[in-house]
Amino acid sequence: MAGILDSVNQRTQLVGQNRLELLLFRLKGRQRFGINVFKVREVLQCPPLTSMPKSNSFVRGVAHIRGQTISVIDMSLAVGGPAIEDIHNCFIIIAEYNRSVQGFLVGAVERIVNMNWEKIMPPPSGAGRYSYLTAVTEIENELVEILDVEKILNEICPVNTEVSQDIVSDGEMQKDLGERIVFIADDSAVARNQVKRALEPLGVQTELAKNGKEALLRLREIAEMDCQNNITERVGLLISDVEMPEMDGYTLTAEIKADPKLAPLHVILHTSLSGVFNQAMIQKVGADDFIAKFNPDELAAAVKKWVHCD
């Protein structure tokens, strides 16, 4: 266990090579789950928790850690399972998502594994809209599930997707875009729809993809079938998550910038990796901007800026 604790903060630099490191954990029973190490601040044995009146039923309490008060979410309850018992012998994963820090209560933490995003696959099509999975993979002949943490957090504290009226009312974005679309790539259905809802009042037409590979194939198809010169004739902007199965946002951006018909497309990386984001990677792969999830006004302002740059 000490090896895992020591390595979490030292091994968060593995980005830009379509690779990631997963911290494996269990809730109750044998099923393994994974979380990207890049999101993890530290792993601790569960400290004493203080109950909070009228808090969401998934929140087991708050912990006071290094001068900060952190909500601790029972991940088993959050995905529809039974509550984790004997929490004093369990662990919390301290992670940063969407500009805030949370603690995830888990039954056991195992180890870190190094993987290629190509081996991280979308969840089965039969999983349904109520599934809490964004991806699955196989490790040592066992299925590992990667949870849609953004969906869980949005159920506990729904994200505001309303853009300020002064941004909506000026009409400039619709004029600059014309008939062109904004393309959105994100493995979380909740995150995709948050972006879509934020842009709809601005008159923006969107197309959605579930991962980087799907987005790249579709953009190449649009460029080949519908464009004489390059992709910007039909697509005004790409908004892409970074963490996605099969192909991450860094690799997607690099592939776009290496393709002459796609290269002029502006790319905004829109990710929950807010606290430890590697600015050098943006420049290396050629992305135009980075925005931490989720602030609708910041997103709309960035879309407006890069669409107007065309």
Disulfide bonds with the S-S distance in Angstrom:
none
